[in-house]
């Protein structure tokens, strides 16, 4: 049972990583406005808590929004944790 839960969470984290990566590169690639809006809608629920934490920390001094990068690191760690649980 734990294997299936870890497997589902691993897939969820991978999909969320893809959305966050698309959020990062959406300004570099020529996406349409509808696709950019869809990427924003899918990525924002995960980014808003990280942005609130960064807003109240020392990392606020950066002019760049670093919350997607922090979220990618966290999602990668959680995905690795799920992979470890699937092997056990």
N, C-alpha and C positions, 0 to 999 in steps of 0.2 A: 504494500500500500504506500509506504514511504517513497518507494522508487517512482511510482506514478505521479505522486505529488511533486517530487523534485524534478521529474521530467517535464511536467506541465509548466512549472515555474521557470525552468531553464528556457523553454520555448518562449514564454512570455517575456523574459528578460532580453532574449535575442531580438524579438520583434520590437520591443521598446528601444533597444540600442539602434536598430535601423531607423526608427522614426527620429531619434535624437540626432543621428548622423545626417539625415536628410534636413533636419532643422538647421544644422550647422552650415551645410553647403547650399541651402536654398537661395542665398543671395549671390552665390558664385555661378550657379547654373541657370540657364534661361527657362525656368518653369513658368507656366501660366499663372495668372492671379488666382484662379480657382484651386490649382494644386498647391500653391503657397498657403492659401487659407486652410486647406485640408491638413497640411502638415502642421500648421500652427494649432489647429483644433486638437490634433492627436498628440502633440508634444507638450502643450501647455499644462495639462493637469499634473504631469510629472515634474515640470520645471518650476512651477509657482512656489512650492515649498522650499526648493533649493534657493530660489531668488530671494525669498524672505530671509533665509538664514544668512546669505551672503550680504544682504543689505544691512544687517546688523553686526557685521564682522569687520575685521581689518581689511578684508579683500575688497571692500567697497571702493577703495581708492583707485582701482583699475578703471579705465574708461571702457574696457571691453567687458561684455557680459560673459563671465566665466562659468555660469551655472550649468550650461550644457556639458562642458568638459568635466566638471565635478560629477555630474550625474552619470556620464559615461564611465568614469572610474568606478563609481558605486555599483552600477549595473554589471560591469565586467566582473567585479568581485562577487556579487550575488550569483551571477551565472556560474562562476568557478566553484562557489560553495555548493550549488545544486549539482554540478557535475561530480564533485567529490562525494556528495551524499548518494548519488546514483551508483558509484563504484563500490561503496561500502556494503 
